[in-house]
Amino acid sequence: MQVILFDDDSRLRLLPFTHTRPIADIRCGILTMRQRWEHYMHQSTGTYTESYLQELYPIYTDNDMLFINSKIFADALLATAIDKLTTGQKLLKEGTLIAFRTKHTLVENGIDALANTLTALEYAGEINTIKNIWDIFSQNDRAIREDFATLTKDRKSQPIPKDIVVTGAENLFIEEGANIYAGCVINASTGPVYIGCDTEILEGSLIRGPFATNEHCVVKMGAKIYGATTLGPGCKVGGEINNVVFFANSNKAHDGYLGNAVIGEWCNLGADTNCSNLKNNYDEVKLWDEGTDKTVGTGLTFCGLFMGDHSKCGINTMFNTGTILGVSCNIYGGGYPKTAIPSYCWGGGDKMYTYDFDKAMNTARRMMARRNKELSDGEIAIYRFVFDKTRAKREIFVK
């Protein structure tokens, strides 16, 4: 049986992050949605997503295929219910399609058309989903706690260094190769703290759980980190951070505040970048929904910055509450940039330009080389597609 994680129309509400990845590869908690499903289903997964992403994220067809909605968080009870599906059955929760099993090797008319022909079963348990971009940080507290329990079950942490201060030591797990240096204070009584392999927590860092790093992360000296915060692989952070999800290989290495935010891959925030996450009148934060090109309410009082892959900002950049940057933006200058910036924009204030595609790719190559990574032809094809797809919005914006 081949397990395939499929995107539904939620991917439009998860832009700009789903410009460059399927929903399955969004990180929330310690793990990505895909990693969590692969853990519970005990096998690797294929992907059913937009055609321009499909080459880099193949579907892997078989004559027995189990499709699972990738916006839904995996857990043991749900995985058991899905595993019991037989060919021709689908599992629903109050109208939401969770999963279905089929012998069809092609989904020519879309997931919904195929699923409509199947026998429906209702799932009695609860489900958690990512349907909007703010769900990524809003769900992060719960997801870290659940992932921590999963990843540390029946395992023993590396010893806690003697020259740090820890509260709630039973909720601290240190993977092999991680180093926590003198003067660090970790409060794991407020939530679990997971330190991934080969991570460095430098001198004087203050960490309050729930907090998690993946492998090869660096927390700079004197950093102040509040939960629920996640660092994906290869991230480097400093300054003050509160309830932020970093996908992978991104930097906020210096002072400045970032809260209730999501930072994609290969991003860099310049020194003393500060992000507002609360309106002065304490009103609901509203965001630009790129999929519909409309402003939508979040229902949240605290909501900060959303930065698409390969975007950057210069030193002393100030972002207003509820700012969204697309893919491969480069923002700098005084004052607040606009709160809705399409992909491949360059500039600041009232002067914005189109970021030349070839120059953007050269910047991406140079940054990736610093992590000993290379930009693949498949990735370039995706970035080119996004560049062309967002051209109309960008041309209106930069006029």
BALOKOL-244659 format. One record per residue (C-alpha): residue number from 1; residue in one letter; chain; x, z, y. Coordinates in Angstrom, 1 decimal. Example, Ala and Ser with C-alpha at 12.3 -4.5 7.8 and 13.67 -1.06 7.14 Angstrom:
resi; resn; chain; east; up; north
1; a; A; 12.3; 7.8; -4.5
2; s; A; 13.7; 7.1; -1.1
***
This chain:
resi; resn; chain; east; up; north
1; m; A; 0.0; 0.0; 0.0
2; q; A; 1.3; -0.9; 3.5
3; v; A; 0.4; 1.4; 6.4
4; i; A; -0.1; -0.4; 9.7
5; l; A; -0.6; 1.3; 13.0
6; f; A; -2.8; -0.7; 15.3
7; d; A; -3.4; -0.7; 19.1
8; d; A; -6.9; -0.6; 20.5
9; d; A; -8.1; -1.2; 24.1
10; s; A; -6.5; 2.2; 25.1
11; r; A; -3.2; 0.3; 25.5
12; l; A; -4.5; -1.1; 28.8
13; r; A; -5.0; 2.5; 30.1
14; l; A; -1.5; 3.4; 28.9
15; l; A; 0.3; 0.8; 31.1
16; p; A; 3.1; 0.6; 32.2
17; f; A; 4.4; 2.2; 29.0
18; t; A; 2.6; -0.2; 26.7
19; h; A; 4.0; -3.2; 28.6
20; t; A; 7.2; -2.7; 26.4
21; r; A; 6.0; -0.9; 23.3
22; p; A; 2.9; -0.4; 21.1
23; i; A; 1.0; 2.8; 21.4
24; a; A; 2.7; 3.9; 18.2
25; d; A; 6.1; 4.3; 19.9
26; i; A; 4.9; 6.5; 22.7
27; r; A; 6.5; 9.9; 22.5
28; c; A; 4.4; 13.1; 22.9
29; g; A; 5.6; 16.3; 21.5
30; i; A; 8.9; 16.2; 19.7
31; l; A; 8.0; 13.0; 17.9
32; t; A; 6.6; 9.6; 18.6
33; m; A; 3.1; 8.8; 17.4
34; r; A; 4.7; 6.6; 14.7
35; q; A; 7.2; 9.2; 13.5
36; r; A; 4.4; 11.7; 13.0
37; w; A; 2.3; 9.2; 11.0
38; e; A; 5.3; 8.2; 8.9
39; h; A; 6.0; 11.9; 8.1
40; y; A; 2.4; 12.6; 6.9
41; m; A; 2.0; 9.2; 5.1
42; h; A; 5.4; 9.4; 3.5
43; q; A; 6.4; 5.9; 4.2
44; s; A; 7.4; 3.5; 7.0
45; t; A; 4.8; 1.7; 9.0
46; g; A; 4.0; -1.8; 10.3
47; t; A; 2.4; -2.5; 13.7
48; y; A; -0.6; -4.6; 14.8
49; t; A; -0.2; -5.1; 18.6
50; e; A; -0.1; -7.7; 21.3
51; s; A; 1.5; -11.0; 20.1
52; y; A; 4.4; -10.9; 22.5
53; l; A; 5.4; -7.5; 21.1
54; q; A; 4.8; -8.5; 17.5
55; e; A; 8.3; -10.0; 16.7
56; l; A; 10.0; -6.8; 17.7
57; y; A; 7.3; -4.6; 16.0
58; p; A; 6.3; -6.6; 12.9
59; i; A; 3.1; -6.1; 11.0
60; y; A; 4.4; -6.2; 7.3
61; t; A; 1.4; -7.6; 5.5
62; d; A; 0.4; -6.8; 1.9
63; n; A; -2.6; -7.3; -0.4
64; d; A; -3.5; -3.6; 0.1
65; m; A; -3.3; -2.5; 3.8
66; l; A; -4.2; 0.7; 5.4
67; f; A; -4.8; 0.4; 9.2
68; i; A; -4.5; 3.6; 11.3
69; n; A; -5.4; 3.9; 15.0
70; s; A; -2.0; 4.7; 16.6
71; k; A; -3.5; 6.6; 19.6
72; i; A; -4.6; 9.3; 17.2
73; f; A; -2.3; 12.2; 16.5
74; a; A; -1.4; 12.6; 12.8
75; d; A; -2.0; 15.9; 11.0
76; a; A; -2.1; 16.9; 7.4
77; l; A; -5.9; 17.1; 7.0
78; l; A; -6.5; 13.8; 8.7
79; a; A; -3.7; 12.1; 6.6
80; t; A; -5.3; 13.4; 3.4
81; a; A; -8.8; 12.0; 4.5
82; i; A; -7.2; 8.7; 5.3
83; d; A; -5.3; 8.5; 2.0
84; k; A; -8.6; 8.9; 0.1
85; l; A; -10.1; 5.7; 1.6
86; t; A; -10.7; 2.9; -0.8
87; t; A; -10.7; -0.8; -0.1
88; g; A; -13.6; -1.8; 2.1
89; q; A; -14.0; 1.7; 3.7
90; k; A; -13.4; 2.9; 7.3
91; l; A; -13.1; 6.4; 8.7
92; l; A; -14.8; 7.2; 12.1
93; k; A; -15.1; 10.2; 14.4
94; e; A; -18.1; 10.0; 16.7
95; g; A; -17.7; 6.2; 17.1
96; t; A; -13.9; 6.2; 17.3
97; l; A; -12.3; 4.0; 14.6
98; i; A; -9.6; 6.2; 12.9
99; a; A; -8.6; 4.1; 10.0
100; f; A; -9.7; 1.5; 7.4
101; r; A; -8.4; -0.1; 4.2
102; t; A; -8.6; -3.8; 3.4
103; k; A; -7.1; -6.6; 1.3
104; h; A; -7.2; -9.0; 4.2
105; t; A; -3.6; -10.0; 5.1
106; l; A; -4.6; -11.5; 8.5
107; v; A; -6.7; -10.0; 11.3
108; e; A; -7.6; -13.3; 12.8
109; n; A; -10.7; -12.2; 14.8
110; g; A; -9.4; -8.8; 15.8
111; i; A; -9.6; -5.3; 14.4
112; d; A; -13.2; -4.6; 15.5
113; a; A; -14.6; -7.8; 13.8
114; l; A; -12.9; -6.9; 10.5
115; a; A; -13.9; -3.2; 10.7
116; n; A; -17.5; -4.0; 11.4
117; t; A; -17.8; -5.5; 7.8
118; l; A; -16.7; -2.2; 6.2
119; t; A; -18.5; 0.9; 4.9
120; a; A; -18.3; 3.8; 7.3
121; l; A; -17.4; 7.4; 6.6
122; e; A; -17.5; 10.1; 9.2
123; y; A; -14.5; 12.5; 9.6
124; a; A; -15.7; 16.1; 9.8
125; g; A; -12.5; 17.5; 11.3
126; e; A; -11.2; 17.3; 14.9
127; i; A; -8.9; 14.6; 16.3
128; n; A; -6.6; 14.5; 19.2
129; t; A; -5.8; 11.2; 21.0
130; i; A; -3.8; 9.6; 23.7
131; k; A; -6.2; 7.4; 25.7
132; n; A; -4.8; 7.7; 29.2
133; i; A; -1.2; 7.9; 30.6
134; w; A; -1.8; 11.5; 31.8
135; d; A; -2.7; 12.5; 28.2
136; i; A; 1.0; 12.1; 27.4
137; f; A; 2.0; 15.2; 29.4
138; s; A; -1.3; 17.0; 29.1
139; q; A; -1.2; 16.9; 25.3
140; n; A; 2.5; 17.8; 25.2
141; d; A; 2.2; 21.6; 24.9
142; r; A; 0.0; 21.4; 21.8
143; a; A; 2.1; 18.5; 20.3
144; i; A; 5.4; 20.3; 20.7
145; r; A; 4.0; 23.4; 18.9
146; e; A; 2.6; 21.4; 16.0
147; d; A; 5.8; 19.3; 15.7
148; f; A; 7.9; 22.4; 15.8
149; a; A; 6.0; 23.9; 12.9
150; t; A; 6.3; 20.7; 10.9
151; l; A; 10.0; 20.0; 11.5
152; t; A; 11.2; 23.6; 11.0
153; k; A; 9.1; 24.5; 7.9
154; d; A; 11.3; 26.0; 5.2
155; r; A; 14.4; 25.3; 7.2
156; k; A; 17.0; 27.6; 8.7
157; s; A; 18.2; 27.3; 12.3
158; q; A; 21.9; 27.2; 13.2
159; p; A; 23.1; 30.6; 14.5
160; i; A; 22.2; 31.6; 18.0
161; p; A; 25.3; 31.9; 20.2
162; k; A; 26.2; 35.4; 21.2
163; d; A; 26.8; 34.7; 24.9
164; i; A; 23.2; 33.5; 25.7
165; v; A; 20.0; 35.5; 26.4
166; v; A; 17.0; 34.7; 24.1
167; t; A; 13.5; 36.1; 24.1
168; g; A; 11.4; 35.2; 21.1
169; a; A; 14.3; 34.2; 18.9
170; e; A; 12.0; 33.5; 15.9
171; n; A; 10.7; 30.5; 17.9
172; l; A; 14.1; 29.0; 18.6
173; f; A; 15.4; 26.4; 16.3
174; i; A; 18.9; 24.9; 16.8
175; e; A; 19.9; 21.7; 14.9
176; e; A; 23.3; 21.1; 13.5
177; g; A; 25.9; 20.0; 16.1
178; a; A; 24.0; 21.4; 19.1
179; n; A; 25.9; 23.6; 21.6
180; i; A; 24.4; 26.1; 23.9
181; y; A; 26.9; 27.4; 26.4
182; a; A; 27.5; 30.8; 28.1
183; g; A; 24.9; 32.1; 30.5
184; c; A; 21.9; 30.2; 29.3
185; v; A; 18.6; 32.0; 29.2
186; i; A; 15.9; 30.8; 26.8
187; n; A; 12.4; 32.2; 26.7
188; a; A; 10.8; 31.1; 23.4
189; s; A; 8.1; 33.8; 23.5
190; t; A; 6.0; 31.4; 25.7
191; g; A; 6.3; 28.6; 23.2
192; p; A; 8.8; 27.2; 20.6
193; v; A; 12.2; 25.8; 21.7
194; y; A; 13.7; 23.0; 19.6
195; i; A; 17.3; 22.0; 20.3
196; g; A; 18.0; 18.6; 18.6
197; c; A; 21.2; 17.7; 16.8
198; d; A; 24.3; 17.1; 19.0
199; t; A; 22.5; 18.3; 22.1
200; e; A; 24.4; 20.2; 24.8
201; i; A; 22.7; 22.9; 26.9
202; l; A; 25.3; 23.5; 29.6
203; e; A; 26.2; 26.8; 31.3
204; g; A; 23.5; 28.7; 33.2
205; s; A; 20.5; 26.7; 32.1
206; l; A; 17.1; 28.4; 32.3
207; i; A; 14.6; 27.2; 29.7
208; r; A; 11.0; 28.4; 29.1
209; g; A; 9.2; 27.1; 26.1
210; p; A; 7.6; 25.0; 24.8
211; f; A; 10.6; 22.8; 25.1
212; a; A; 12.2; 20.2; 22.9
213; t; A; 15.2; 17.9; 22.9
214; n; A; 15.9; 15.1; 20.4
215; e; A; 19.4; 14.1; 19.4
216; h; A; 22.3; 13.6; 21.9
217; c; A; 20.7; 15.1; 24.9
218; v; A; 22.4; 17.0; 27.8
219; v; A; 20.8; 19.7; 30.0
220; k; A; 23.1; 20.0; 33.0
221; m; A; 24.4; 23.3; 34.4
222; g; A; 21.9; 25.5; 36.1
223; a; A; 18.9; 23.4; 35.2
224; k; A; 15.5; 25.1; 35.4
225; i; A; 13.1; 23.8; 32.8
226; y; A; 9.5; 24.9; 32.3
227; g; A; 7.3; 23.9; 29.4
228; a; A; 5.8; 21.8; 28.1
229; t; A; 8.8; 19.5; 28.4
230; t; A; 10.3; 17.0; 25.9
231; l; A; 13.6; 15.1; 26.1
232; g; A; 13.7; 12.0; 23.9
233; p; A; 17.0; 10.9; 22.3
234; g; A; 20.0; 10.4; 24.7
235; c; A; 18.4; 11.9; 27.8
236; k; A; 20.3; 13.8; 30.5
237; v; A; 18.5; 16.2; 32.8
238; g; A; 19.1; 18.7; 35.6
239; g; A; 17.4; 20.4; 38.5
240; e; A; 13.8; 21.7; 38.2
241; i; A; 11.5; 20.2; 35.6
242; n; A; 8.0; 21.2; 34.6
243; n; A; 5.8; 19.6; 31.9
244; v; A; 7.6; 16.3; 31.7
245; v; A; 8.0; 13.8; 28.8
246; f; A; 11.1; 11.7; 28.8
247; f; A; 10.9; 8.9; 26.2
248; a; A; 14.6; 8.1; 25.6
249; n; A; 18.0; 7.4; 27.2
250; s; A; 16.8; 8.3; 30.7
251; n; A; 18.5; 10.4; 33.4
252; k; A; 17.4; 13.0; 35.9
253; a; A; 20.9; 14.5; 36.0
254; h; A; 20.8; 16.2; 39.5
255; d; A; 18.8; 18.6; 41.6
256; g; A; 15.3; 17.8; 42.7
257; y; A; 11.8; 18.6; 41.3
258; l; A; 9.8; 16.6; 38.7
259; g; A; 6.6; 17.9; 37.3
260; n; A; 3.6; 16.7; 35.2
261; a; A; 5.3; 13.4; 34.7
262; v; A; 6.2; 10.8; 32.1
263; i; A; 9.5; 8.9; 32.3
264; g; A; 10.1; 5.8; 30.1
265; e; A; 13.3; 4.6; 28.5
266; w; A; 16.5; 3.7; 30.4
267; c; A; 15.3; 5.2; 33.7
268; n; A; 17.5; 6.9; 36.3
269; l; A; 16.4; 9.2; 39.1
270; g; A; 18.9; 9.5; 41.9
271; a; A; 20.3; 12.8; 43.1
272; d; A; 17.7; 15.0; 44.9
273; t; A; 14.7; 12.9; 43.9
274; n; A; 11.6; 14.9; 44.4
275; c; A; 8.1; 14.3; 43.1
276; s; A; 4.9; 15.8; 44.4
277; n; A; 2.5; 16.8; 41.6
278; l; A; -0.2; 18.6; 43.8
279; k; A; -2.2; 17.4; 46.7
280; n; A; -2.2; 19.5; 49.8
281; n; A; -6.0; 19.9; 49.7
282; y; A; -5.9; 20.7; 45.9
283; d; A; -8.2; 17.8; 45.2
284; e; A; -8.3; 15.8; 42.0
285; v; A; -5.4; 13.4; 41.6
286; k; A; -6.4; 9.7; 41.3
287; l; A; -4.2; 7.0; 39.8
288; w; A; -3.9; 3.2; 39.9
289; d; A; -5.2; 1.8; 36.6
290; e; A; -3.1; -1.3; 36.1
291; g; A; -5.4; -2.6; 33.3
292; t; A; -8.4; -2.8; 35.6
293; d; A; -6.5; -2.8; 38.9
294; k; A; -8.7; 0.0; 40.1
295; t; A; -8.3; 3.6; 41.1
296; v; A; -9.4; 6.1; 38.5
297; g; A; -9.9; 9.9; 38.5
298; t; A; -7.7; 12.0; 36.2
299; g; A; -9.7; 15.2; 36.3
300; l; A; -6.4; 16.9; 37.0
301; t; A; -5.1; 19.0; 39.9
302; f; A; -1.5; 18.5; 38.8
303; c; A; -0.2; 15.0; 38.2
304; g; A; 3.1; 13.5; 39.2
305; l; A; 5.2; 10.5; 38.5
306; f; A; 4.9; 7.8; 35.8
307; m; A; 8.0; 5.6; 35.6
308; g; A; 8.1; 2.5; 33.3
309; d; A; 11.1; 1.4; 31.3
310; h; A; 14.3; 0.5; 33.1
311; s; A; 13.1; 1.6; 36.5
312; k; A; 15.4; 3.4; 38.9
313; c; A; 15.3; 5.3; 42.2
314; g; A; 18.0; 6.1; 44.8
315; i; A; 19.2; 9.4; 46.1
316; n; A; 16.7; 11.5; 48.1
317; t; A; 13.7; 9.4; 46.9
318; m; A; 10.4; 11.2; 47.5
319; f; A; 7.4; 10.3; 45.3
320; n; A; 3.9; 11.2; 46.3
321; t; A; 1.3; 12.8; 43.9
322; g; A; 0.2; 10.4; 41.2
323; t; A; 2.7; 7.6; 41.6
324; i; A; 3.0; 4.8; 39.1
325; l; A; 6.1; 2.5; 38.8
326; g; A; 6.0; -0.5; 36.6
327; v; A; 8.8; -1.9; 34.4
328; s; A; 12.3; -2.5; 36.0
329; c; A; 11.5; -1.3; 39.5
330; n; A; 14.3; -0.3; 41.9
331; i; A; 13.1; 2.1; 44.6
332; y; A; 15.1; 3.5; 47.5
333; g; A; 15.0; 4.4; 51.2
334; g; A; 13.3; 6.9; 53.4
335; g; A; 9.7; 8.0; 53.4
336; y; A; 7.2; 7.8; 50.5
337; p; A; 6.9; 4.6; 48.6
338; k; A; 3.4; 3.4; 47.7
339; t; A; 1.8; 5.2; 44.8
340; a; A; 1.1; 2.0; 42.8
341; i; A; 4.2; -0.3; 42.4
342; p; A; 4.0; -3.3; 40.0
343; s; A; 6.8; -4.2; 37.7
344; y; A; 10.0; -5.8; 39.0
345; c; A; 9.7; -4.6; 42.6
346; w; A; 12.8; -3.8; 44.6
347; g; A; 12.9; -1.9; 47.9
348; g; A; 11.2; 1.0; 49.7
349; g; A; 8.8; 1.9; 52.4
350; d; A; 7.1; -1.3; 53.8
351; k; A; 9.9; -3.7; 52.6
352; m; A; 9.5; -4.7; 49.0
353; y; A; 10.9; -7.7; 47.2
354; t; A; 10.7; -9.3; 43.8
355; y; A; 13.6; -8.0; 41.6
356; d; A; 15.3; -11.1; 40.3
357; f; A; 14.8; -11.2; 36.5
358; d; A; 18.4; -12.1; 35.6
359; k; A; 19.8; -9.4; 37.9
360; a; A; 17.4; -6.9; 36.3
361; m; A; 18.6; -7.8; 32.8
362; n; A; 22.2; -7.5; 33.9
363; t; A; 21.5; -4.0; 35.2
364; a; A; 19.8; -3.1; 31.9
365; r; A; 22.8; -4.3; 30.0
366; r; A; 25.2; -2.2; 32.0
367; m; A; 23.1; 0.9; 31.6
368; m; A; 22.6; 0.4; 27.9
369; a; A; 26.4; -0.2; 27.4
370; r; A; 27.0; 3.4; 28.7
371; r; A; 25.1; 4.6; 25.6
372; n; A; 26.8; 2.0; 23.3
373; k; A; 23.6; 0.0; 23.1
374; e; A; 23.0; -3.7; 23.5
375; l; A; 20.0; -5.6; 24.9
376; s; A; 18.6; -7.7; 22.1
377; d; A; 17.1; -11.2; 22.5
378; g; A; 13.8; -9.8; 21.3
379; e; A; 13.8; -7.2; 24.1
380; i; A; 14.7; -9.8; 26.7
381; a; A; 11.7; -11.9; 25.5
382; i; A; 9.4; -8.9; 26.0
383; y; A; 10.8; -8.2; 29.5
384; r; A; 10.4; -11.9; 30.5
385; f; A; 6.8; -11.8; 29.3
386; v; A; 6.1; -8.7; 31.4
387; f; A; 7.9; -10.3; 34.4
388; d; A; 5.6; -13.4; 34.2
389; k; A; 2.5; -11.5; 33.3
390; t; A; 2.8; -9.2; 36.4
391; r; A; 3.8; -12.0; 38.8
392; a; A; 0.4; -12.3; 40.5
393; k; A; 0.1; -8.5; 41.2
394; r; A; 3.7; -8.4; 42.4
395; e; A; 3.4; -11.4; 44.8
396; i; A; 0.4; -9.8; 46.5
397; f; A; 2.3; -6.5; 46.7
398; v; A; 5.5; -7.7; 48.2
399; k; A; 3.9; -9.9; 50.9
***
